[in-house]
Every structure is written in structure tokens, then in C-alpha cells.
Amino acid sequence: MILLTRLVTGLLLALVSAASVAPAESAEETRLLKAARTGKAEKVKDLIVRGVSIDHRDSNGRTPLLLAIRSNHVGAARQLIKAGADVNAKDGIQDTPFLYAGAEGRDEILSLILATGKANLKDTNRYGGVALIPAAHHGYPGTVRILLEAGVDVDHVNNLGWTALLEAVILGDGGPAYREIVGLLVDAGAANLADRDGVTALDHARRRGFTDIADRIEAGPQPKHRKS
């Protein structure tokens, strides 16, 4: 019993000691997180110049860059990207600056991230999907185009057993944005894969009455027109 008490006491003292020396968030790191979140680009720039850690995380694991992207503050994001902020830093729910920009159609910031050449195109979110899948799901044809041109896998299958094409059909409304997205995916070589129930994107489109989308999938890739 005495030995057990000593062991527990020693463990508690070690934990207290470790906590006492853990680095606390500095006031300037707090300011950078706030400046990024509120889009104060000049303040962000000033803090970067003063040497504040650009990849410090808040209580949710979000870096200043991810906070800037969540609010679509292009200026603040540009300063952080220019300074070398980690575009693949994951937060507590597995979002990264690159994945979030792709999922939420932050096209200007997404282009800045891709221009660094550091984005992990194979990285996946908490659903096991690459950035292309939520971009298709949320109805952002411009984002889909950017990601396809960057080389993101058009036929990646997420944890639900869905590809970008399946999500565009199953979760879309069949409107103009989704018709364009389906066209982009098909022209990029997207396969008419089946979900876990054996139902293909073409089958889903027919079942939902998305005639134009079904026809587009069935037609396959279209030849590119040369500019005169």
C-alpha cells in the first residue's frame, strides 16, 4: 500500500511538473490567431515580421491560416501563405488549410495554396475524401476545375464508398452547377463507379430524374475544342 501511494504521488508530481513547464500561448500568438480570424491582413503581416509563430494552433488545433480561410479572408491568408504557413496542418477534426479551401470553394486562396507546390493532393478529410469530393458535393464547379487541373484523383473513393461523381449526383440538386460539375468530372475521365449498394452514378441520376446529368454521364468525355 505504501509503495502504491508513493508511485501515485510520484506520478502526480511528474504531471504537475510537466504542466508547469509546458509552453503557454504568448500574447502575440493570441493576437496573430485573432488577426487571421478577423481578416486584419496588415496586423498579420506585422506579427509575422516580428517573428511570431505562424503555425501556432488554437484550442481546436486550428492554425492562423486555417482560421483566415474559414472566414475567407484572402489578404490575411496571402500573408501567411507567403510566409510559409503549413498548408497541410490538420486541426482537431482533420481539416487542413488545403482541404478546407477546396471543400468550401475558397478558390482564390486555394489557388495561392496550390501555387506553393506544397499541398498534399492525396490528403483526406475526416470522411476519407480528397478535396475534390466535398467540392463536388457542395456545388462549386470552379473549385472542381481547379482541383482537377492540379491533379487530384478524380476516382478517389471515400469512407462512404462514394466518389466525387457519386456525391455530385446523390447530394446535388441536378441544377446548373451540378450539371457543370458532372461534365467536368466526366471529361476528366471519372468512371461510372457503383456505390456499396451496387448503384452507379448513372443509375442514381436516372432514379432522381436528372435526365441531363444521366445523358452527360452516358455520353462520356467530350472532345476539347481548340481555340482559334
N, C-alpha and C positions, 0 to 999 in steps of 0.2 A: 504493500500500500504506500509506504514511504517512497519507494522507488518510483511508483507511478505518479505520485504527487510531484516529485522532483522533475520528472520528464515533462509533465503538463506545464509546470511553472517555467521550465526552460524554453518550451515551445512558445508560450505566451510572450516571454521576454524577447525571443528572437523576432516574433511577428511585430511587436511594438517597435523594436529597434529598426526593422526593415521599413516600417511605415514612417519612422521619423526621418529617415534619410532619403525617402522617395522624393524625386524632384517635383515640386509644386509648379502649377501653371503660373508663369510670370505675368505681370500686369500687361506687358507688351504683347505677349502671346494672346491674351484675352482680347486686347484691342484689335489684333490682326483678325481673329475669328469674327469679331463684331463688324469690323470694316468690310470684310469679304461678304458677310451675310447681308449687310445693308447696302452694298454696292459703292462704297467710298473708295474709288479707284486710286485717287491721289494719296489717300491715307494708307492704302495698301502698299503703294509704291514707296512711300516714305518709310514705312516699317520694314519693308524688305531691304531697303538701302541701309537701314540701321542694324541689319543682321538678325532680325527676328526669325525664328524657325518657321519656314513656310509650310512644313508638313506636320505641325503640331495638331493634335486632334482634340475635339471637344468630348463631352461625356458620352456621346453616341458614336465616337470613333470617326467623326467627320473632319476632314481637313479644311482649311480655308478655301481651297479650290472647289471642293465639293459643295460647300455652303454657297459660294458665289454662283455655281452652276444651278443649284436648286432654285435660286431666285432669278436666274437668267441675267445676272449682272456681267455683261460682256467685258466691260472695261476692267473690272476687278479681276476677272478670270484671266484676261490677257496679261496683266501684270504678273500674276502668279505663274502662268504657263511660261512666260518669257524668262522668269527667274528659275525655272527648272522644277516646279512643283511636280510631285509624283502623280501622274495621270492614272495610275493603276492602284492607288491606295484604297483598300477596302474599309468600309465602315462596319458598324455592328450588324447590318442586315445585308452585307455582301454587295453593296453598291460601290462603284468607283466613279471618279470623275468621267472617265470614258464611257462606262456603261450607262450612267445616268444621263449624260448628254445625248447618247443615242436613243435611249428609251423615251425621253421626254421631248425630242425634237429641238434640242438646243443647237441648231445647225451651225451658227456662226462659231460658237465655242467648240463644237465637235470638229469643225474644220481646223481650228487652231491646234487642237489636241493631236489630230492626225498628222498635221504638218510637222510635229516634233519627231515623228517616226518612232515614238516610244510606246504608243498604245498597244496593249495586248489584245489583238483582234480575236483571239481564241478564248478570252476570259469569259466566265459565265456568271450570271446573277444567282439569286437565291432559288430561282426556279430551274436552274440548269440551262438557261438560254443565253446565247450570244446576243449582242446588242441589236442585231437585225430583227430578232423575233418580237420584242416589245415595240420596236419602231413600226413594224408592220401591224401589230395588234392595235396600237394607238392611232393609226391612220396618218402617218407622216411620210408621204411619198418622197419629199425632198431628202429626208433623213435616210430613207431606204436607198435612194440613189447614191448618196454619199458613202454609205457603208458598203454597198455592193462594189462601187468603184475602188474602195480601199482594200477589198479582198476578203471581207467577212464571209464565212461559209454559208452559202445560200440554203443548204440542205441540213444544217445542224438540227438535231432533234433534242428538245428539252425534256425535263423530268416528267412532263405530262404526256410525252410521246408526240408532241406537235412540232412542226417546222414553222418557219415564217409564213409560208404559203397557207398552211392549215389554219394558223391563227388569223390571218387576214380574212379568210373565208368564214371561219367559225365565230370569231369575235367581232368581225366587221359588220357594217350595215348594208353592204352592197352598193354604196353610193360612189360618186366620182372619185373620191380619194382612194377608196379601196379598189376600185377598178384599175386605177393607175398603178397602185402598188402591186396588184396581181400581175399586170402587164410587165412591170419592171422585174419582178421575180421570175416570171416565165421566160422573159428574154435573157435573163442571166443564167438560164439553164436549170431552174428549180424543177425537181422531179415531182410527179404527182403521187407522192407517198401516202400510204394509209396511216391512220391513227391506230391506237391499240385495239380498237374495235373492228379494224379492217376496212374503215371507211376512208376513201381518198378525198383530197381537196375538191376534185371534180364532183364526186358524189355529194359532198356537203353543199356545194354551190347549187346543184340541181335540186336537192331537197329543200333548200331555203328559197328557191325561186329566183336565184341570181343568174338569170339567163346570160347576160353579157359576160359575166365572170366565167361561167361554165364554158361558154364558147371560146373565150380567150385562153383558158387552160387547155382546152381540147385542140386549139389551133397550134399551140406550141410557139417556140421562139419565132419572132418576125425578123425579116432581113432589115439591117440598118440602112437608112437612106443616106447616101453620100451628099455632103453639102456642095453645092455648085459654086 
